[in-house]
Amino acid sequence: MSSHASDRRPSTILDLEVKDARVIFTPIWEGLEEEVGREHLRFPKEIILLGGAPGAGKGTQTQFINEARGLTCPPIVISDLLTTPEMERLKAHGVMVGDKEVVSLLLRKLLDPTYRDGVVLDGFPRTSVQVECLKLLVDKIGELYDEFANTPLSVAFRRPTIHAMVLFVSEGTSVARQLGRGREIAEYNKKVSDTGIGLPTELRATDLSEELARRRYQVFKEQTWTALTSLRQLYHYHFVNAEGPIAEVQANILKELKYQSSLELDPRTFERLRALPLAEELVVHGRQELVKRLDSYELEHPQLLGQMVELVSSKFMPIITRHALSGRAHVNSEDPIFHEPLAIPMLIDLFSERGYHAVVDKQIQQIPERVDLATGEIFCRSKTVYRIQIHFEASKIRRG
């Protein structure tokens, strides 16, 4: 969907933002292309845009998001890139630094091979102009993908997957967390000063003043919030309620980051794999299909079903019961009932209906019976052993 068609800002404002973005982005891109060469403009396969209100916990959740997406590189924290004294003074008072500086530093950083497979961007984009610059970057990466698609360098130029994740808290929560962080840092720095052990942590002015903390939140709502919500029309968008405790927020994040292969894989790869059904598609109707099969056993094969229930009850359950603490039991059987073609599927379904997970492995062994003394030929008989692994939720042992 075109962002221009769905953007609710007045067209004149949007046109100005697009124009400003091109003025900023174009010379930066051309400079990078001239400096490193077009064939070396290689950007991450996955980019997670992590934004949120002050005090929403971006720093706390970054490592968790990395692990959830299987990323091993550190995040790129935009505020850490902006370390000049002038920019530090602006940040300390809750004022935004320029889009040009942010985009220039970020694009150069993204070329680092460390981030080739994916990276979390903590604090980007924060303005609508930065959103437009991001769109221009994604377009340029798409051009590189098309250009190198049928060359030996194609593996280095992949269409990026973009996730926009917004951690949101109310103004009251934001201010309370900012001030709470300020108190914790102040106490820690005092201990460092008193003991001489450790290094002091930077203490921002916004973490000490309620007025500045509220101003910082207002800057977020007036400038960054619009930029972040505009990403909803462009990329995978995840809005996460970050009001609760850390574990609850992480559960919300995991729920949002479910795997979406049709959107993340290269189109050629997806076309190759789409013939294979997704596990969730099988699970959706799995219970209904199980019920149908069990009822058909009762109606069409009642004798075999009765024999299987008796076998499980008399032979399997005593062994399973002894392994209740571990949640795993292995049973070997040579019962001739398993020669019936329907017996093994029926066994698996019986266990599934009762909450167990069963896996059956059929092994045919050759057992020597006699030797032809004249020729030395060994005659064997076949022995069929069915090895059944049963898994279930283990008993929870109370200790202490």
N, C-alpha and C positions, 0 to 999 in steps of 0.2 A: 504494500500500500504506500502511495506517495505521501510523504510527510507534509508536502505543500497543500495537498487536498484536504488534510485533516487538521492542520494547525489552526488554532482558533485566534492566534494573534492577528492584528490588522496586517493586511498584505504589505503596506508600506514599511512597517517595522520589520517584518520578515525579510523583505527585499534588502533592507539596509544591513541586516545581520548576515545575509548571504554574501552581500557585497564586501562587508568588513572581513568575513571569513576568507574570501578569495584573496583579498589584499594581504592578509596575514599569511595564509597557507602557501600560496603560489611561490613566493620567493624562498620560503623555507624549504619547500620540496625541491625546487630547482637547485638550490644550494647543496642539498644533500646528494642529489643525483650527480651533480658535477664533482662533488668531493669523493664519493665512494663508488660511483658507477652504477648504472641502472641495474645491472645483474646482481648487485650486492644490496639492493633495497629489499631486504627480506625481513618480514614482520611476523609477529607471533600468530600461530594457528588459532589460538583462543584468547580473547581479551574479555576480562570481567571488569566492568565499570562499577566500582563500589562507591556509592554515594550515601549520604545520610545526614541527618541533623546533628549538630554538635552534641556530643554525649551519647550518641546512638550506639556506640560500641564498635565502630569500624576497625579500630586498632585491635580490639579484643578478638573480633571474629575473623580477621584476615587469615590467620593460620588455619583455622577450622575450614574456611572456604577453600583454601589451597588443598587441604587433605581431601575434602569432598570431591574436588575435581581432579585429583591426582597430579597436582602441580608441585614441582619440587623447588622452583626458584623463589626467591624472596619477592614480596610485592614491590611495586613502584609506588612510593608514597609521594604524591605531588608536592606536598609542603616541604619534604626533605630536599627536593630539587631546587627549591627557591631559598637559597641561604645567604644571599647578599645582605649586608647590614640594612640597606634601604627596605628590602622586601621583608626582613625580619621585623622592622618597626611597623610596617603595614599590617603584617599578620598579628602582631601583638595587640593591635587595636581593632582586630576583627575586620580589617579592610582587605578587599580582594586585590591581588596583583594582576598585572596585565596579561591579556590573552596571548599576545605575541610571545612573551617570555615563556609562558607555560607550554604552548604548542611547540616552540622551537626546542626546548629542553626535552620534552616528552618524545618527540619523533626520533631524536638522536638516541635517546635511551632505549627505545623499542628496537633499535637495530642490533643491540647487543645479543649475540648468539645465546646467552643465558636464558633469554625469554622466548626462544624459538617455538617451543611447544605450547606456551600459554603463560599468561601473567594476570595478576590482579592489579588494577589501577585504583589506588586508594585516593579519591578526591578529584576524579576527572570523569566527565566534564562538570564545570561549575557555572558556566554561563551559556547562554543560547548561542553566542558566537563560537564557543568551544564545541558545541554540538555540531554546528555547521562545518567546522574544521574536521571533526571526526568523520562526518559523512564524506567529505572530500578525500580523507585518507582511505576510507573503505573503498571508495570508487577507484582510487589510484591502485590499491592492492588488487582489485578486480581486473584492472587493465593489465597489470603484471601477470596475473594468473592466466589470462587469455593469451598474452604474448608468448609466454614460456611453456604453454600447455603441451606442446608436442616436441619439446626439446629435452636434452639430457638434464637441464636444470629444473624441469617441471616439479620435482619433489620438493624443491626449496621455495616454491611459490604456490601457496595454498589459499583457498578462500577462507577468510577468517570467520570464526564463530564469535558473535558478540553477545554477551550477557550484560544486562543493566540491572544491578541489584541496589535497591534503595532501602536502607534501614531507617525506620521512622519512629520518632518519639515526640510527645507533646512538648510545648514550651516549658511547662512546669518541670517535667522530668529532665529535659535538657539542661535547664538552669541548675537544678539540684545536682545533677551529675557533674557538671562543669565545676561548680563550687566544691563539691565533695572531692573531686580529683585535685583541686587546688590545695585543699587542706591536707590530703595525703602526701602530696609532693612537698609541701611546706614542712610537715613533720619529718619526712624522710631527710630532707636537706638539712634540717636542724640536727638530726642524729649524725649525719656526715660531718657537719661542722664541729659538733661536740666531740666526736670520737676520732675524727681524721680517717675513718674507714669508708671506702667507697668514693664515688664521684657524684656530685650534685646533679639533679635532674632539672632541665629547663622548666621554669614556672611562668606560664603566660599570664599577661595582665587580665585576660578574659576569664581566667580561672580564679581570680581573686575578687573581682568586682561583680556584683549582681547586675548592675547597670550594663557593664560591658558584655556579660554573659547573655543578657536578653538582647542586646544589640547584635551580637553574633548570630543568635537564632533568627532574628528578624532579617538579617542579611541573607541567611540561608533561605527563608521563606520567600523573600522578595526577588532573589536572583537565582539561586541554585535550584530551588524547587521547580520552577518553570522549566529549566533546562533538563532536569532529571525526568520529569513527567513527559516531556516531549519524546523521550526515547521509547516510550511505550509503542509508538507507531512504527518504530524502525527495527528494533532488535528483540531478542528474548528478554522480557521484562519481568522482574521479580520484586514485588513490594512486600517487605518483611516488617511485621510488627515487632519492634525491638524494646517494647515497654517492660517485658517480663524479665525473669532471671536468665542467666546465660544459657542454661540447658534448654529452657523453653525457646529462646531465640534460635539456638542451633537446630532444634527440631523444626522450627519454621523454615529455616534456611534449607535443610535437607528436603523438606516437602517441595520447596520451590525448584530445587535443582535436579528434578527427575530427568533421566536421560531421554533425549529426543533425537533419535538417530536420523529421522527424515530431515531434520533441520540442521544437524551438525555435520553429518558426513558429506564428503565431496559427492556431488550429484552422480558421478559415474560409479562410485563405490556403493551408494545407496541403491541404484538400479540393479547392481549385481546381487545385493543381499535381500532385496525386497521380497523375493520368492519365499524366504524363510519367515514363518510367522513369529511375531513377538510373543514372549512368554506371557505378558499380561493379557494378550488376546486369547490365549488358551485357558488362562485361569478364569476369565470372566464367566465362561459357560461350563467350566470344569465340574462344578458341583452338580449342576442340572444333568449333565451327561452321566456322571457317576450314579446318580439316583436312577436314571433310566436303565442303565446297565444292570444294576442290582435287582431292580424289579423284573427285568427280563430274565435274569437267572432264576428267580423264584417261579416265574410263570412257565418258562420253557425248559429249564434244567433243574427242577427241584431236588432230584436225587443227588446230583453232583454237588449242588449248593449245600445240601445237608451234610454230605461227606466232608466237604471242605471246612465247614463250620466246626464239625466234630474234630477234625485233624488239628485245626488251629487251637481249639480249646484244650485238647488233651496233650498235644505234643509241643506246640509253640509257646502257649501262654506260661507254662511253668518256667521255661527258660527265660522268657521276657521278664517275668516277675522278679527273677533273681538278679536281673540287671537294671532294676528300676532306678537305682541311684545314678547310673551312668547314662541312661537314655539310649543305649545302643546294645543290640543283641545279634548274634550270628547263629543261624541254625542250619545244619546240613541235613538233607533228607534224601533217601532213596525210595520213598514211597511210590509205588507204581501208579498212584492216582495222577501224578504229574505227567504221565504219558498222554493223558487226555489233553487235546489241544486247547481247551478252554480253561484248564485248571490253573495255570499260572496267571493269566489275566484276572481270573476270578479271585485268586489269592491276593493279588495286589489291590484290587478294588475293596476286598473285605477289610484289609488293613487300613486303607485310605479312609473308608467310611467311619472307622473307629478312632481316627486321629493319629494313625501311625504312617510312617513312610517306609515302604518295602522295596527292595531291589533284589532281583533274582538273577543268579548267574548259573547257567547250565554247563557242567563240565563232564566230558566223556573220557573215562580212563580205561586203558587197556590192561587187563589183569591176566598174567600168564597162567595157563591151566595145565599144559602138557608139552613135552618136547618129543619130536620124532627122532628116535635114536639113530635111525638110518641116515636121515638127511640133516639133522640138527635144527630143523625148523621148529620155531616156537609158536604154539597156537594159543591165542588169547581170547578172552571174552570181554565184551564191552560192559562197562559199569557206568551208569549215569548217576551223577551226584548233583543235586540242586542245592546251591548255596544261597541262602536267603539272609540278607542284612535288613534288620528292622531298626529304624530310628524313631525316637519320640522324645517329648520334653522330659528331661531328667527330674528326679525328685529334688526339691529344695531342702537341703539339710540345715537345720537350725543349730548353730554352734553357740556355746557360751551360755 
